[in-house]
């Protein structure tokens, strides 16, 4: 028991240290279950590669979760930058908004819907963790547990918010990345400078990391990272970073 208390105490100290180093004001009780994601973004710098540090930029966060990447983006981009954060799950969205408010990150604009290939109402299938999916057969969700949510296309988001460029597109959307990119029109690809994303195993010969790599190459991106990562869940997933920066 004493060892367990020591481990929890160390996690809390690490949490406080990360927040202090990055000028974050976050509630530990609210965020402790997602500490590993916070650490991955701020300590291990999982989205730092080709991030446009200290520049005046427009950033889109698809699958914003508790808002950690959006907060990273707000703290590391230039004055006047805008971060658009999309999170469809109601509980995750509440945590996202709370974290934005507590950290006084006024240039993060949160939206409580999913980005997908259509503008529609659909089902968000829920898992035991906060990682939910629009795909009923996604292996981490409970197939009979869902909520109805709104989806919008990235094209619609660009039009509604008068977005003229997307300097950095972050994606972590539990399987929806395939249809989002597959159906994205050329004029939206033209707006994007860098894509940094997780891709998730759909156990399909078509929908895998190579499919995404080929789409991005076809739209003039250079692939600077493509890895399948270690996993303990029996689920293949990985990271792709693609950019037009030379």
N, C-alpha and C positions, 0 to 999 in steps of 0.2 A: 504493500500500500504506500509506503514512504517513497519507493522508487517511482510509483505512478504520480504521486504528488509532485515529485521533483521534475518529472518530465513535463507535466502541465505547467509548472512554474517557469520552466525554461522556455516553453513555447510562448508564454505570455511576455516574458522578457524580450524574446526575439521579435515578437509582434510589436512591442513598444519601440524597440530599436529601429525597425524598418520604418515605422510611422515617423519617428523623430528625424531620421536621415532624409526622409522625402517630404517633410512638412505636411504630413497627413494627420487629420484628427478623426480617428475611427474608433468606434466602440468595440472593445475586445469581445464582449459577450455576443454581440450581433455577428461578428466576423470570424470567430475562432474556428468554426467548422470548416471554413474555406481558407484557413491560414496557408496551406500548401500552395494554393493558387496565387495568393498575395505574394508569397515568397518567390514563386517561380517568375513572376512579372518584375518585381522590384529588386530582388537580390540576385537571381540568376539571369535576369534581363532577357527573357525569352522573346521579346518583341523589339529589342534594341537594334538588330541588324537592319541597316538601311532606313532606320527611323530618321525623319528630318529634324534633328535636334535644333532647338532654338530658332527655328524659322517660322514665318507667318504662314500657316498651313490650314488645310481642311482635312479632317480625319474622320473616317467612318468605322464604327465598332459594331460589327454584326455578331450577336451573341454576347452582350455586354456583361451578363451574369451580375455580380455585385459591383461592377464598375471599376475594377482594379486597373485594367488596361486604360480605360478612359481617364482615370486619375493620373496614371503614368504619362499619358499623352498630354494632359493639361499642364502637368508640372515640368515637362521637357520640351514643349513647343514655345514659339515666340508669342509676344503680346498680340492680341487680336485674333489668335487662332480659334477655330471652331471645331468641336468634337461632337459628332452625332452618334448617340449610343442607343442601340436597339435591343430590347430584352422582352420577350413575350410572356414569360412566367410572372404571375402577379407577385408572388413572394420574393423572387429575385429582384423584380422591378422595385419593390418597396425598399429592399436593402440598397439597391443602386441609388435611388433618390436620397435615402438617408445619408449614404456615404458622400454623395455630391454635396449635400447641404452642410454636413458637419465639416467638410474640408473646404467649404466656401469656393467650390470650383464652378464659377458662374459661366464659364465658356463651354461646359458640357450640357448638351441638350438631350435629355432622355425621352425615349418613346416606348410605349408599352404595346408593341406588336412585333411580329416576326418579319424578316425579309425572306421572300421566296420568289418563285417564278410567276406568280399571279397575284392580283389584288382580289382577295376573297376572304370568306370566313372558313376556317378549317379547324382541325383538332390538333392540340398539342398533347402528345403522349408523355406521361410523367414517369420518372424513375424514382428509385429510392434516394438517389443523390439529387442535387439541383440541376443535373445535366439532362434536360428533357429534349424531346425530338418531335418533329413533324411526321416522322416515319413510324408507322405502327409496327413494322417488323425490325426496327432498330433494336439491337440485342440488349441495351441497357435500360429499356423502358418496360413498364408493365402494360401489356397490350390492351387491357380492359379499363385502364385508368387514364382519363383524359379530361381536358377542358377545351371549350371552344374559344378560339382566338382570331384576331384579325391578322392577315398577311398583306404586305405590299411589296411591289417590285422595287428594285434599286432605281429603276428609271422613274418611277412615281415619286420616290423620295427626293431624287435630284430635282424634279420639276417643282414639287411642293415647297422645297427649301431654297430654290434658286441657287443650287450648287454649281459652280463654274469649273471646279476641278476637285479631284480627290487625290491628295498627295500621299496618303497612306490608308489602305483598306485592310483592316484586321478582320479575320473571320474565324469563328469557333462556334459552329452552329449544328453540331451533332448530326451530320449526314445531309443537311440541306445545301451544303456547298456545291454539290454536283449539279443540281438543277438550277441553282442561282447562276453559276458561271456558264452552264450549257445554254441558257436562254438569254444571257445578257447581250444586249445589242451592241453593235460596233461603236456607236457614238458614246456609249457609257464607258466601254473599255478605253476609248481615246482620252477620257478624263483622268484615268488612273495612272499614277506614277509607280507605286509600289504596292504589292499584295503580300501580306504576311499572315499565314493561316495554319490551322490544324486541319487535317483531313481525317475522316473516320471510315473505318472498314464497313462496307455494306455487303461483304461476302459475295461480291459480284465480279465477273470477269470484265465488265465494262467500267463500273464505278469504283475506281481505286486511284491511288496517287498518280499513276502514269496518265490517266485520263485527264486530270487537272493540269498536269505539266504540259501536255500536248495542246490543251485549250489556250493556256497562257502563252506558249511559244507561238501559236498561230496568230496571237494578237500582239506580237512584237515585244514580249517580255523576255528578259534573260533570267533563267533559273539560277539563283545563287545558293539556294539550299533545297535539298530534297532528301529527307531522311524518314525511315520507319523507326519509331522509337521503341524503347523497352516498355513492356506492359506486364502487369500481373493479372489482367482481366480476361485474357484469352481473346482480346480484341485488337486487331492490327490498326494502328493509327500512326500519323506522322506529322511532319512539319514541311511546309513549302514557303520559301521566300522568293518572290519574283519581282524584278524591277526593270524600269526603263532608264534608270540612272546609269550614266557611263563615266 
